[in-house]
Amino acid sequence: MKSLCNDLIKHGREVLANLRAGRFEQTADGVLLPKMHAIARGVYIHDVNGADERMDPNLLTDEGLTYLLDCGLGNGAKITAWYLALFGGAVNPAAGWTAANFAQNASEITSATEGYTELTRPVFTAGTAASNAIDNVASKAPFTIKTAGQLTVTGAGLLSNNVKGATTGKLASATRFAAPRVLADTDVFNLGYRAQLTAV
């Protein structure tokens, strides 16, 4: 998120002018700024027990974009930590999703007995920003699965509150996986996220 903030500072007036004029498109890959020939996007990168790595593009929410503008151009309070969450709903994320309605809209997985054993949403521990991108791929967030049978995970989100099922904070992005993950007891589901602002 810091890399995106830096790019918004660098190109802030141009980004703001395009957003205010409605010269942007919310796409499956991110927010396209056609006049700037740029796109803000993110991707979730996940594996099970270190194998079968997959990537799914995200949707940057309106709430997340507003935070980035506040961070890059305004005097909004800086969020110092982000957390990853899993959900099980058969639903596609929408631009209007927020931290206040994420848990309900997505059917967030919050149980420690039919979910994951970590007491809170795992932290997103980002590496150093480079090439207009930042991610936690070198240190993916682990979710230790606990289930009596199978647990189906359909998607994920990036939020600023670590409390499972919380309705406060900010929702930066969310994704529905192209194919659900069906997990067994003691599996470790590792989740990474990469955000970038690139030329197109």
C-alpha positions, 0 to 999 in steps of 0.5 A: 500500500505504501508504493501506491501511496508514493505513486499517488503523491508523485502523480497525485494531481493527475490521478485526482483529476481523472477520478473527479472527472470520472475518467476511470474504469473499475475492471476485474484487474483493478482500476484503469486510468485510461488517460494516464495509461495506468492501472492500480491492481492487486493479486492474491497468491495462495498455496496449501502446505507450500504446494499448488500455488495459485493467483487470483486478481482482486477488486480494489474497493471504493473504501480502499481507493478513498483511503489511498487518496487520503494517504497520498493527497490528504491528511488522513490518518495512516493505517500502520497494519493490514490483515488478511481474511478468508471467506466462504460465501459464493459471492463476487466482491463489489466496489461498495463493500466495506470493512463494515459489511465484509464479514456479512457479505462474504460469509467471513470464516471466523470459527476456530473449530470450523475455520482456522486456529489463529485467534485473529486475522493474520497480519500482512507483513510486506517486504520492501516496495520495488518496481511500483509494487509491494507484497508479502509473498516472501512471508505469506500469512498462514492459516492453520485449518481446523475442521471435522471434515472439509473447509471450503474457502472461496475468497479473501480480503485485505482489511485494517482490523485484525479481529475476525468478523470485525465491522470497523476499519477499512477494506482495501480489496477482496477477491473470489477465487477462480476455483474454491480451495477445499481444505482438510484439518491441519492444512496450512493455507498460505495467503499472499497479496501484491499491490501495484500501480503500473503503466498499460 
